[in-house]
Amino acid sequence: MGVFWLFATPSLTLVSHAQTLTKELEVEIEKIKAPPRDIKDILRVLEQAKPDQETVDKSKAIIAMPVPQTEDKEELNNFYQRRSRAYQNIGKINLAIADATKAAYEFPSSNPRYRAADFINLGVLEGLGGRNTNAIKAYQEAKKIQLSALPNQTGFQITTNRLIVTSYAFSGNFEAAKEALDSMEALIFTLRRSRGYFDYGSIWESGYESARGIFFSSQGKWVESERALRRAIRLLEENYKKVKANPQRIDTLALGPRQNADAANNPDIYITQITNRELNLAFVLLQQRRLIDAEYYARKSLQLSLDSFGRGSTDVGRALLMLARIVNEQGRPKEGVLLAEAAQRSALEGGATNDSIVMAQSRRALGTALVVDGQYGKADQVFQEMLAGIQADPDLAKNFVSEDLDWVMAMLKVGKFQPAEQMVKSLLVKTERASGKSSPRLAIVRAFEASALQGLNKPEEANSLYKLSIPILVDQSRNDAENDSSSIRQEQRL
């Protein structure tokens, strides 16, 4: 990224340009063509899917190269950061993390731009692997490098703050996420008055809107989140097209000396951002019970991931998991099972280990799909496999929430009332903290606890919980009926 000087007294031209771009962020809702009413096309595409063969061939050639026999840190840094990207391209995230760690910590570049970029790359990979604590640590290191060695590149902080907001929001540290977002807001105000805004304004705005969309989603502010995510996607797609057409674009896998890659010359930067924002938007639409729209964006994300990385990538796995969730909500349980199984195959093909977050997520999705399909015994078994994998990795066990309402339902259906009650009590505490005492979500959890108590022959305790939860659930059901916003999956739970 170039050097962007900030001026205390901006020209009227700069201010006008910033105001124009900000107004252009008001995005019209995309006209959505309803997706097919089954998933045969998805399964067919998965079977035939092949990533860009040139990228695959380059990646495999780089992976096959021996480690340079040298003590030159720059050469080793270049080797490991390049091989990390190659592993990521073919979906081998654990190996990509290992090489990115070597590039950032063992063989740091003397160039501060490269050092900062290596920590950002490491943070992204750690996030993909589910290690948010490690990801945040890497982003903070990148931010320190920028502040100390590249103080004039203020725009760089948009990237680091976006990633920090995302990681804190996903880990449940909302205060830290809000603090990072507030810092971004002050920063974007300053950057809109800088000379660099002419060239980088839309890139900075896409990062800011991405952070806002993710933070609002974590707070359950679905309308605000949708608006911000739509703006971010539009800007990301526009910039992706520009960079792809740029004759000065670089190839991050090219052999030879390392090149300075940034959002103005590296199209690869945009692909995962676009697919992630589309999945973020699909989730937000799902929460609003706009299930057709949600499926549309999940399909878009899946197609771009398949075209870019192949079916064994974590990007494809995340899109399949979201699709499974959406079709479950639509009351299409058998298709949900097929998609969840496809996500698990994708994880295995990508080299995911038994104790990885990727396998935990795919097992959770499969367990949920089996519950929706009425296969309660099999669902309970899959959830137990998920828990065993989580417990095999102490770091994952500390950060991954294994409790799940669908698992509670499976246990209730097979008569495992005691463990069901224990799990639902834990869910009650977490749900009340996140949603409040009068939320429909908490009422559903209370109703499940009542069912467990009923199974344990504790009718008085069960009835008291039913009395607390049923009025709220009835009101929610009426509201959904009036607004045509209920889902088949929700009705099944009720």
C-alpha positions in Angstrom: 0.0 0.0 0.0 1.3 3.4 -0.9 2.1 6.3 1.5 -0.9 8.5 2.1 -0.2 12.0 3.5 -3.0 13.5 5.5 -3.6 17.3 5.5 -5.1 19.2 8.3 -6.9 21.6 5.9 -8.3 19.5 3.0 -9.3 21.0 -0.3 -12.9 21.3 -1.2 -12.3 18.9 -4.0 -11.2 16.2 -1.6 -14.2 16.7 0.7 -16.6 16.7 -2.3 -15.1 13.5 -3.6 -15.5 11.8 -0.2 -19.2 13.0 0.1 -19.9 11.7 -3.4 -18.5 8.3 -2.6 -20.3 8.1 0.7 -23.7 8.9 -0.9 -23.0 6.2 -3.5 -22.9 3.7 -0.7 -26.7 3.8 -0.4 -27.2 0.5 -2.2 -30.4 -0.6 -3.9 -31.4 -4.1 -2.9 -30.3 -6.5 -5.6 -33.1 -8.1 -7.7 -32.9 -11.7 -6.7 -33.8 -14.6 -9.0 -35.4 -17.3 -6.9 -33.0 -20.3 -6.7 -34.0 -23.8 -7.8 -36.3 -25.6 -5.4 -33.9 -28.5 -4.9 -30.1 -28.9 -4.5 -29.4 -31.3 -7.4 -27.6 -28.5 -9.2 -25.4 -27.9 -6.2 -24.5 -31.6 -5.8 -23.8 -31.8 -9.5 -21.5 -28.8 -9.5 -19.7 -30.1 -6.4 -19.0 -33.4 -8.2 -17.7 -31.7 -11.2 -16.0 -28.7 -9.4 -12.5 -27.9 -10.3 -10.6 -24.7 -9.3 -8.5 -22.6 -11.6 -6.1 -25.3 -12.9 -3.3 -22.8 -13.4 -3.5 -21.7 -9.8 -3.6 -25.3 -8.6 -0.6 -26.3 -10.7 1.4 -23.3 -9.5 0.5 -24.0 -5.9 1.4 -27.7 -6.2 4.7 -26.8 -7.8 5.6 -24.4 -5.0 4.7 -26.9 -2.4 6.9 -29.5 -4.1 9.9 -27.2 -3.9 12.6 -28.0 -1.2 13.3 -25.5 1.6 16.2 -23.3 0.5 19.5 -24.3 2.1 20.4 -20.9 3.3 20.5 -18.7 6.4 19.3 -15.6 4.5 16.1 -14.6 6.4 14.7 -12.7 3.5 14.9 -15.7 1.2 13.4 -18.0 3.8 10.6 -15.5 4.6 9.7 -15.3 0.9 9.7 -19.1 0.6 7.4 -19.7 3.6 5.0 -16.9 2.9 4.6 -18.0 -0.7 4.2 -21.7 0.3 1.6 -20.7 2.9 -0.5 -19.1 0.2 0.0 -22.1 -2.0 -1.3 -24.4 0.8 -4.3 -22.0 1.4 -5.1 -22.2 -2.3 -5.6 -26.0 -2.1 -7.5 -25.9 1.2 -4.7 -27.1 3.5 -5.2 -24.6 6.2 -3.2 -26.3 9.0 -0.1 -26.4 6.8 -0.7 -22.8 5.7 -0.8 -21.7 9.3 2.5 -23.5 10.0 4.3 -21.8 7.2 2.7 -18.4 7.9 4.0 -18.7 11.5 7.5 -19.3 10.3 7.3 -16.4 7.9 6.1 -14.0 10.6 8.0 -15.2 13.7 11.0 -17.3 12.7 12.1 -15.5 9.5 10.7 -12.0 9.7 11.4 -9.7 6.7 13.4 -6.6 7.2 10.8 -4.7 5.2 8.1 -3.5 7.6 5.4 -3.7 4.9 6.1 -7.4 4.4 6.3 -8.0 8.2 2.9 -6.4 8.7 1.4 -8.3 5.8 2.8 -11.6 7.1 1.1 -11.0 10.5 -2.2 -10.2 8.8 -2.0 -13.3 6.6 -1.2 -15.4 9.7 -4.2 -13.8 11.6 -6.6 -14.6 8.7 -5.4 -18.2 8.6 -5.7 -18.6 12.4 -9.2 -17.2 12.1 -10.1 -19.8 9.4 -8.7 -22.4 11.8 -11.0 -21.2 14.6 -8.2 -19.8 16.8 -9.5 -16.3 17.4 -7.1 -15.5 20.3 -4.1 -16.2 18.0 -5.7 -14.3 15.2 -6.2 -11.2 17.3 -2.6 -11.4 18.6 -1.4 -11.5 15.0 -3.5 -8.5 14.0 -2.3 -6.5 17.0 1.3 -7.2 15.9 0.6 -6.0 12.4 -1.0 -2.8 13.9 2.1 -2.2 16.1 4.4 -2.5 13.0 2.3 0.0 11.1 2.2 2.5 13.9 6.0 2.3 14.7 7.5 1.8 11.2 4.9 3.0 8.8 3.2 5.9 10.6 2.1 7.7 7.4 0.1 4.6 6.1 -2.9 5.4 8.2 -5.2 3.6 5.8 -3.5 0.3 6.7 -5.4 0.5 10.1 -8.7 0.1 8.3 -7.6 -3.5 7.4 -6.3 -4.3 10.8 -9.3 -2.8 12.7 -11.7 -4.6 10.4 -10.1 -7.9 11.2 -9.9 -7.1 14.9 -13.6 -6.1 15.0 -14.5 -9.4 13.3 -12.4 -11.6 15.6 -13.7 -9.9 18.8 -17.3 -10.1 17.6 -17.1 -13.7 16.8 -15.4 -14.5 20.1 -18.1 -12.7 22.0 -16.0 -9.8 23.3 -18.4 -7.1 22.2 -16.9 -4.3 24.2 -13.5 -4.8 22.5 -15.2 -5.1 19.1 -17.1 -1.8 19.7 -13.9 0.0 20.8 -12.2 -1.1 17.6 -15.2 -0.1 15.5 -15.3 3.4 17.2 -11.6 3.7 16.3 -12.4 2.9 12.7 -15.1 5.5 12.6 -12.8 8.2 13.7 -10.2 7.0 11.3 -12.5 6.9 8.2 -13.6 10.4 9.0 -10.0 11.6 8.8 -9.2 9.5 5.7 -12.1 11.0 3.8 -10.2 14.2 4.0 -6.9 12.9 2.7 -5.3 12.8 -0.7 -5.2 9.0 -0.7 -9.0 8.9 -0.7 -9.0 9.5 -4.5 -7.3 6.2 -5.1 -8.2 4.1 -2.0 -11.5 5.6 -0.7 -13.7 2.8 -2.0 -11.3 0.2 -0.5 -11.3 1.9 2.9 -15.1 2.3 2.8 -15.6 -1.5 2.0 -13.5 -2.4 5.1 -15.4 0.0 7.3 -18.8 -1.2 6.1 -17.7 -4.8 6.5 -16.8 -4.2 10.1 -20.1 -2.4 10.8 -22.1 -5.2 9.2 -20.4 -7.9 11.3 -20.6 -5.9 14.5 -24.3 -5.1 14.0 -25.0 -8.8 13.2 -23.3 -9.8 16.5 -25.7 -7.4 18.3 -28.8 -8.8 16.5 -29.3 -5.5 14.6 -30.3 -7.3 11.4 -31.5 -4.3 9.4 -28.5 -2.2 10.1 -26.2 -5.1 9.4 -27.9 -5.9 6.1 -27.5 -2.4 4.9 -23.8 -2.2 5.8 -23.1 -5.7 4.3 -24.8 -4.8 1.0 -22.7 -1.7 0.7 -19.5 -3.7 1.5 -20.3 -6.4 -1.1 -21.0 -3.8 -3.8 -17.7 -2.0 -3.2 -15.7 -5.2 -2.9 -17.1 -6.6 -6.2 -16.4 -3.3 -8.0 -12.8 -3.2 -6.7 -12.3 -6.8 -7.5 -13.3 -6.2 -11.2 -10.9 -3.2 -11.3 -7.9 -5.0 -9.9 -8.5 -8.0 -12.2 -8.4 -5.7 -15.2 -5.4 -3.9 -13.9 -2.3 -4.6 -16.2 -0.1 -3.9 -13.1 -1.7 -6.6 -11.0 0.7 -9.0 -9.4 0.9 -12.8 -9.0 1.5 -13.6 -5.4 2.7 -17.1 -6.4 5.3 -15.9 -8.9 8.8 -17.0 -8.3 11.6 -14.5 -7.7 11.8 -11.5 -5.4 8.8 -10.7 -3.2 6.5 -8.0 -4.6 4.5 -5.5 -2.6 0.9 -6.7 -2.8 -2.0 -4.6 -1.7 -5.7 -4.0 -2.5 -4.8 -2.0 -5.6 -2.8 -4.7 -7.4 -3.7 -8.0 -5.8 -7.1 -9.5 -6.8 -6.7 -12.4 -4.4 -7.3 -10.1 -1.5 -11.0 -9.7 -2.5 -12.2 -13.3 -3.2 -12.4 -14.5 0.4 -13.7 -11.1 1.6 -16.6 -11.3 -1.0 -17.5 -14.9 -0.2 -17.4 -14.1 3.6 -19.5 -11.0 3.3 -22.1 -12.9 1.2 -22.3 -15.6 3.9 -22.6 -12.9 6.5 -25.5 -11.4 4.6 -27.1 -14.8 4.1 -27.0 -15.3 7.9 -28.5 -11.9 8.5 -31.3 -12.5 6.0 -31.9 -15.9 7.6 -32.4 -14.2 11.0 -35.0 -12.0 9.3 -36.7 -15.2 7.9 -36.1 -14.1 4.3 -35.1 -17.6 3.4 -35.1 -17.3 -0.4 -32.8 -14.3 -0.3 -30.6 -16.1 2.2 -30.2 -19.1 -0.1 -29.4 -16.9 -3.0 -26.4 -15.3 -1.3 -25.2 -18.6 0.1 -25.3 -20.0 -3.4 -23.4 -17.0 -4.8 -20.7 -17.5 -2.1 -20.4 -21.2 -2.9 -20.0 -20.7 -6.6 -17.2 -18.1 -6.2 -15.5 -20.3 -3.7 -15.7 -23.3 -6.0 -14.4 -21.3 -9.0 -11.5 -19.9 -6.9 -10.4 -22.7 -4.5 -12.0 -26.0 -5.3 -14.3 -28.2 -3.2 -11.8 -29.0 -0.5 -11.4 -25.5 0.7 -12.6 -24.0 3.9 -14.5 -21.4 1.9 -16.6 -24.1 0.1 -17.1 -25.8 3.5 -18.5 -22.7 5.1 -20.9 -22.0 2.2 -22.2 -25.6 2.3 -22.8 -25.3 6.0 -24.7 -22.1 5.6 -26.8 -23.7 2.8 -27.5 -26.7 5.0 -28.7 -24.4 7.7 -31.0 -22.4 5.3 -32.6 -25.4 3.7 -33.2 -26.9 7.2 -35.1 -23.7 8.0 -37.1 -24.1 4.8 -38.2 -27.5 6.0 -36.1 -29.5 3.5 -34.4 -31.9 6.0 -33.2 -34.6 3.6 -31.4 -31.9 1.5 -30.0 -30.4 4.6 -28.4 -33.8 5.5 -26.9 -34.1 2.0 -25.4 -30.6 2.2 -24.0 -31.2 5.7 -22.5 -34.5 4.5 -21.0 -32.7 1.5 -19.5 -30.1 3.9 -17.9 -32.9 5.9 -16.4 -34.5 2.8 -15.1 -31.1 1.8 -13.4 -30.7 5.2 -11.8 -34.1 4.9 -10.7 -33.5 1.3 -9.1 -30.3 2.5 -7.1 -32.1 5.1 -9.1 -31.1 8.2 -8.1 -33.1 11.3 -10.5 -34.8 13.7 -9.8 -32.1 16.3 -10.1 -29.1 14.0 -12.8 -26.4 14.1 -13.7 -27.2 10.5 -14.7 -30.8 11.5 -16.5 -29.5 14.6 -18.6 -27.1 12.5 -19.4 -29.7 9.9 -20.4 -32.3 12.5 -22.6 -29.7 14.2 -24.3 -28.9 10.9 -24.8 -32.6 10.2 -26.2 -33.2 13.7 -28.7 -30.4 13.2 -29.7 -31.7 9.8 -30.3 -35.2 11.2 -32.4 -33.7 14.0 -34.6 -31.9 11.5 -34.9 -35.1 9.5 -36.0 -37.0 12.6 -32.9 -39.2 12.9 -32.4 -38.4 16.6 -30.2 -41.3 17.6 -27.8 -40.8 14.7 -27.8 -37.0 15.5 -26.8 -37.6 19.1 -24.0 -39.8 17.9 -22.7 -37.2 15.5 -22.8 -34.5 18.3 -20.9 -36.8 20.6 -18.2 -37.2 17.9 -18.1 -33.4 17.6 -17.5 -33.1 21.4 -14.8 -35.7 21.4 -13.0 -33.9 18.6 -13.3 -30.6 20.4 -11.9 -32.0 23.7 -8.9 -33.4 21.9 -7.6 -29.8 21.3 -7.4 -27.8 24.6 -7.4 -24.5 22.7 -10.5 -25.4 20.7 -12.2 -26.8 23.8 -11.7 -23.4 25.5 -13.2 -21.4 22.7 -15.7 -23.5 20.9 -19.3 -23.6 22.3 -20.3 -27.2 22.1 -23.8 -26.8 23.7 -26.5 -26.8 21.1 -30.3 -26.7 21.3 -30.6 -29.3 18.5 -28.5 -31.6 20.5 -30.8 -31.1 23.4 -33.7 -32.0 21.2 -32.0 -35.2 20.1 -31.3 -36.2 23.7 -34.9 -35.5 24.7 -36.1 -37.7 21.8 -33.9 -40.6 22.8 -34.7 -40.3 26.5 -31.4 -38.9 27.7 -33.1 -36.4 30.0 -30.3 -35.8 32.6 -27.6 -34.7 30.1 -30.3 -32.7 28.2 -31.1 -30.8 31.4 -27.5 -30.1 32.1 -26.8 -28.8 28.6 -30.0 -26.6 28.5 -29.1 -25.0 31.9 -25.8 -23.9 30.4 -27.5 -22.6 27.3 -30.0 -20.7 29.5 -27.2 -18.7 31.2 -25.5 -17.8 27.9 -28.8 -17.0 26.1 -30.0 -14.7 28.9 -26.7 -12.9 28.8 -26.9 -12.4 25.0 -30.6 -11.9 24.4 -32.3 -10.6 27.6 -34.9 -12.2 29.9 -37.9 -11.6 27.8 -36.5 -12.7 24.4 -38.2 -15.4 22.3 -34.9 -17.2 22.1 -34.7 -17.5 25.9 -38.3 -18.6 26.0 -37.5 -21.5 23.6 -34.6 -22.6 25.7 -36.8 -22.5 28.9 -39.4 -24.6 27.1 -36.7 -27.2 26.3 -35.6 -27.2 30.0 -39.2 -27.8 30.9 -39.3 -30.8 28.6 -36.2 -32.2 30.2 -37.7 -31.8 33.7 -40.9 -33.4 32.6 -38.9 -36.4 31.4 -37.2 -36.5 34.8 -40.6 -36.7 36.5 -40.4 -33.2 37.9 -43.9 -31.9 36.8 -44.1 -28.9 39.1 -40.8 -27.4 38.0 -41.6 -28.1 34.4 -45.0 -26.4 34.6 -43.5 -23.3 36.1 -41.1 -23.0 33.2 -43.8 -23.6 30.7 -45.8 -20.8 32.2 -42.9 -18.4 31.8 -42.1 -19.4 28.2 -45.4 -20.2 26.5 -46.9 -16.6 26.5 -43.8 -15.2 24.9 -43.7 -18.0 22.3 -47.4 -17.5 21.5 -46.8 -13.8 21.0 -43.8 -14.5 18.8 -45.8 -17.0 16.7 -48.6 -14.5 16.2 -46.2 -11.8 15.1 -44.5 -14.2 12.7 -47.8 -15.2 11.2 -48.9 -11.5 10.8 -45.6 -10.7 9.1 -45.3 -13.9 7.2 -41.8 -14.3 8.7 -42.0 -17.8 10.3 -40.0 -20.7 9.0 -40.9 -24.4 8.8 -37.9 -25.2 10.9 -39.0 -22.7 13.6 -42.5 -24.2 13.6 -41.1 -27.6 14.1 -39.2 -26.5 17.2 -42.2 -24.8 18.6 
